[in-house]
Amino acid sequence: MTQRASILSKLPTNLPWIARYPFSRMRSYLEMTAFEKKQVVITIADHFEPAWKKGGFLDKKGQIEQLRKFHAMARETGNSVYDADGTKFRHTNFYPAEQYDPDVLDIMAEMQAEGLGETEVHLHHGDPGTDNSEYLRNVLSEFRDTLAERHGLLSRTDHSPEPKYAFVHGNLALGNSCNGQHCGVDNEFEILRDTGCYMDMTLPSAPDASQVPMLNMLYEATGDLSRSIPHRVGKRFEVGSSIPNSPLIMTGPLVFYFPKRFGGLPLPRLDDGVLAANQPYSMSRFDRWMSANVTVAGRSDVIFVKLYCHGFFDFDQSHSIGEEAARFFGEVVECGAKTGKFSVHFASAREAYNIAMAISENRKGGVDQYRNYLLKPIMSS
C-alpha cells in the first residue's frame, strides 16, 4: 500500500476530530491573551519500557544495562537544565504493569529520589481469554499496591491511604477505542476510577483510530463509563469545577502545521508533542505547543503542555532525554527568562494534576506553590 493510500484509508476514522479541529483552534485563538505573562507547565509522559528492543524484548541483564544508561543521561540532563523554580528537567515514567520486574522498579525509585522522574502506570492488554473486566481490575490493583508498598512509588492524599496513579494506555486504545484491538474492556474508565486513577495522559493518538473528537483540552469524560469510549464526549475542566468523578484527561497538543509545499499547495503535518528525532526542535515548535492553549477554563495565564516520548527508542534518546533535549529545553527556559513573556515549570503528572486542581479552586499566584496541593508522593512520606 502506498503512503497516500495508507493516509486515505485512515481518513474515515479521523473525520470526527478533523471536523472539530477548526473550532478547537478558533477557541484557542480567542482565549489567548496578548501581553499576559504565561506560566507554562511542561509534563513529559514517557512510555517507559526498558525491555524494548527492535524486533523483540531484552532479557533481564539487557534491561538493567539500558536503564542504567538512561539513568545516567537523565542525571546529566537534569543537572544541567532547571526550570524557573529550580526544578530539574525530567520525565514522568509510565511503566508497563505486564512487564513488572522488582529490580527495574528499584532503579526507577532511585531516579525518583534524585528528582529525575516519578513513576506512574502504563498497561498493554487485549489478549484473548484474559482481556476482561475482572482481569483488568486485578492487574491494576495489584500493580498499584506493589508500586506503593514495595517501592514507595505513586502518591496519596492526606485523607486516604489508598495509592493514586496516573495512566497511559498501551497501544493508545483507551476505553476500548481502537475497534476492539489492544483493549476489549468496555468499562475501563469505571475500573480506572475505582482503582485510584486520578488522570489519564494517553491522548492525543491521531492519526490512530483511537483519537476522539476532544482536542487540546483538560476535560472529564461525560459518556457512560460502563460503555466503550466514554471520553469521546466530555466537559471542559474550569475554574469552579469540583474534583472529577472519573480520571481527569489531559491531552497533549494536536496542531497542524505546513512545513512543505507540493505543486504550490501547502502540505499539512501533525505536531502531537512527540519528542523524536524526526520532529526537530525549534522555538516555532514550542510556539505551536503553546498555541494549543490547554488550560483550566477561566485561567488563561497557566498553559499545560503535555508531551510524550518512548525513552528507550535509542534513535530518539538524544531528543527525549539526552543532548538535544538538554539544549532545547535549556534554550526555552532561557528565552522565557530573557523576554519575560513566559516562565517554564517542569512538572510530573502528579504535580500537573495538583496545579490544575488548585486553579479549579481559584488559587492564585505562582504554580510552584501547588505542586503538592492534593496528592503527595508516598516516597516523601
N, C-alpha and C positions, 0 to 999 in steps of 0.2 A: 504493500500500500504506500503510495506517495505521501509526502508530508502534507500536501494540500488536501488530499483525500482524508488523511487522518484528522486534520483540523475540522473539515466539513462533517466528518462522522460524529464529532463531539458537539456540534452546534445545537442539536435539539435539546440535549440535557443542559446546555449552558444558556439557552434563551431566557429562562426566568430571571437569572441575575443580570444578564446583559441588558434586558429591558428595564431593570431597576437602576442600573448604573448611572444614567444621566441625572436621575433625581437625587441619588446619593451625592454626586459631585456638586449639584446645584446647592444642596443643603450645606455641604462643606464650605463652599464659597460664600454663601450668605452668612454663615456663622463665624467665619474667620474675621477677626477684628484687627484692623491696621493699628500700628503704634502701640500695641499691648505686648509687654514682655511675656513670653511663653515659658512655662516650666515643662520641659519635655522629659517624660518618664519612659525610659528605654528598657524593655524587657526582652531577653533573647531566650526563646524556648528551644532548647537543644534536644532533638530526638536522639537520645544518648544511648548508643548501642556499641560498647567496646567489643562485642562478639562479631561485629560486621566485618565481612571480607568479601570482596568482589567475587561472586560465583559460589559463595559458601559461608561457613562460620569458622571462627578461630577457636582453638582449644583453650583451656584454662591458662596455660602459660602465655599464649599469644595475647589473650585479653589483658592480662596483667601488664605485659610489656606495652601494649597500646595505651593502656590507661596511665601508666607512669609517664610516658611521653606526653600525653595530653596534659597531665597534671603539671609537668614542667613548663609547657607552653602557657597554660593558664596562669601559672605563678609569674612568669616573666611578663606577660601582658598586663596582668592585674597590678603588678608592682610598678608599671610604667604609665598606666592610664588611670586617672582618677576623675571622678565627676565633680560637679560644683560643690558637693558636700564632703568630698574626701573619700567617697566610696569607690572601691576598686571596680574596674570592668570585670564582669563575669557573666556566665550563663546561668539559666535555671535548667537543671539536668533532669529530664524526664526519662526515667529508667524503666525498661520493659519488665513487667511482672513475670512474664513467662520465661525470662532469661535469668532469673534471680541466682546470684552467687554471693555468699556472705563475704568472701574476701574482696570482691569487687566493691561491694557496698561499704566495706570498712575504709577503702581508699577514698570513696566518694564522701564519706563522713569526714575524713581528714581534710579534703578540699573545702568542705563547708566550714569547718573550724577555722580555716585560713581566710575565710571570706571570699572564696573562689567559686561559689555556686551552690545554692540549695538544691536538694533532691526532691523531685515530685514523681508522679505516677504516669507511666506510659503502658499501653497494653495492645498487643495484637491478638485477635481471636477470630473465630469464624470456622474452626474445624468441624466438619460434620460429626455428629454424635455427642459433642460436648458443648456446642455453642447454644446454650440456653440460659434462662434467667438464673436458675439455681447455681450453675457453674460460674457465671459472671459475678454474682453476688459473693460467692465463696472466695473466688480468686482475689477480688478487690479487697474484701475484708481481711483476709489472711495476709496479703501483701502489705496493706496499710499498717496492720499491727506489728508485723515483722520489722518494717522500716522504723516504726516508732520505738518499739520495746527493745529490739536487739541493737539497733544502730543509732538511736537518738535523733532520727530524722523526722521530717514533717513538722506540723505545728498544731496548736490548740488554743482555745480561748481561755480566759481566766475563769469562765463559768462552767466549763465542761472538760472532763478528762479525755473525751473521745478525740483521737487524732483527726486532723483535717488535711485534705490534699487537693492539689490542682491536677489537671488531667490533660493529656494529649492522646487522641485515639490513633492506634496503629493503622496504617493504610488509609487514614483520613475518613474512615467510614462511621463517623459519629452518629449514633442514634439510628443505625441501620439505614444509612443514607446513600449506600452505594449499590442499590439494586440487589440486595441480599448477599453481596460479596463482602468478606472481611468483617462482617458483623451481622448476625441473624437474630439479634435480641431487640425486639421492638420497644420494650420498656426500659431501655438502657438508661434513659435520663432519670427514671424513678430510682433505679439501683444506684446510680451515681449520687443522687441526692441522699439516699438512705445510708450510704456508706461514708458520708462525710466529704464529698467533693464540693469545694466552695467555688471553683472556677474552671472553665474549660478554655484551652488555648489551641484547639485544633485548626480553626479557620484563620485565613482563607484556604480553600483547597482547589480553586479554579486552576485549570480547566477540567479538573476531575468531576465526575458525575455527582460527587457528594457535596459540591458547592450549593449553598442555599441562597435565596434572594436577599438575605440580611447582610449588608456590606458596611465596612468601615464604621463599626459601631460597638459600643458596650451595651449589652441587652440581656434580657431574661426571656427564655422561651415561653410562649403562651399557648402553644399547641397542647394537645392531650399527651401528658407524659407517659401514659401507658401504651401509646402507639408510636410508630416509627416517625422519625424526622419531626419531632415537635418544635425544633428550633428553626424550621422554615418560616415561622411567624414569631414575632416577639415584641416586647415592649422595651423601648429605649430606657436605659438607666439614667436617672436625672437627679438633680438636687431635690431632696424631699422623698426620694424612694426609700422604702424600707429594705431590710436585708432580704435578698431574693429567696424565694421558696424552692428554687432549683439552682443548679450551678450558674453563676454569672458567666456570660460568654464575652470574652474579649477577643475581637477579631484583629488581625494584623491588617496593614494597608493592602488594598487591591486597587491598583491605579493603572490605567492605560497610559503609555507614552509612545512617542513616534521617532525612534532613532534613525530610521532609514526610509528611503523613498524608492518606489518602483514605478516606472513609467510616469513619473511626475506626481504620483499619489503617495501619501504617507502610509507606511506600513506599521500597524499597531503591534506593540508588545506589552505584556503584563509585568508589572512590578508587584510581587506579592510579599516583599520583605524577606526574601531568602538571602542568606549570606553565603554566596557561592562565587567561584571564580568566573563563571560565565555571565555574571551580572556585576561588572566592576563598580567600585565605589566612586562617588563624586558628590560634591555639595548639592548638585541638582537632584541627585537621587535622595539625599536627605530631605530636600525640599518637597519631593513627592511624598515621602512618608509623612511629613508634617501636613501636607495638603489633604491627606485622608481625614484628618481632623477627628480622630477618635477621642471623644471627650465624654465626661458626665454632662448631660444636657443642662444648661444653665450656668456652667462654669467654663468659660472659653479659654482661660489662661493656662489650663493644665491639659496637655495633649499626651495621650498614651500611644507609644509606638511599640507594638509587639512584633518582633522579628523572629525568624526561626532558622535553624540550620541542622545539619546532620554532622555532628562534631567529629565523627570518625571516618568520614569520607576524606581520605588522605589528599585527594586532589583539590579539596576545598578548605583544608585546615588553615592555610595562611589567611584566608578571608574570614573564617569563622572565629578563630581563637589566636592565630599567630601574627606574623609581622604586618600583613596588610590590615588586619583588624585593629592592631595597635596604632598603626599610622593614621588610619581614617578616623577612628573614634577619638583619638587624641586631637586630631585636627578639628573635629566637630566641637569638642569641649572648648578648645582654644578660641574658635570662631565665636561661640556664644559669649565667652568672657570678654573678647575684644569689642564686639559690636554692641553688646548689651541688649540684643534683641531676644535672646533666649538663654536659658540655663539648662544643662543636661544633668539628669539624675538616673544613674543605673540602678534598677530595681529588680529584685526577684519577683516571681509570680505572686508570692505571698505579700510582698511589700506593695506591689502594684494594686492588689486587691484591697489592702488596708487603706491605701491612699484614696482609692475610689470610694470606699465606704465612708471615710472621713469627709470627703467632698459632698457625698449624698446627704450627710448630716449637717451640711453648711459650715464645716470647719474652715477657717480662713488661714492665710499665711503660707509659708513655705512647705512644700510636700515632705521634706526630710523629717519633720517632726511627727509624721504619721506612719512611718514605716512599720511600726509595731502597734498600730492603733487597736486592732481587734485580735488578730492571730499572731501568736508569738511562737518562735521556734522552740521545739521541745529540747533541742540541744542546749540552749542557753539556760533553760530552767533546771 
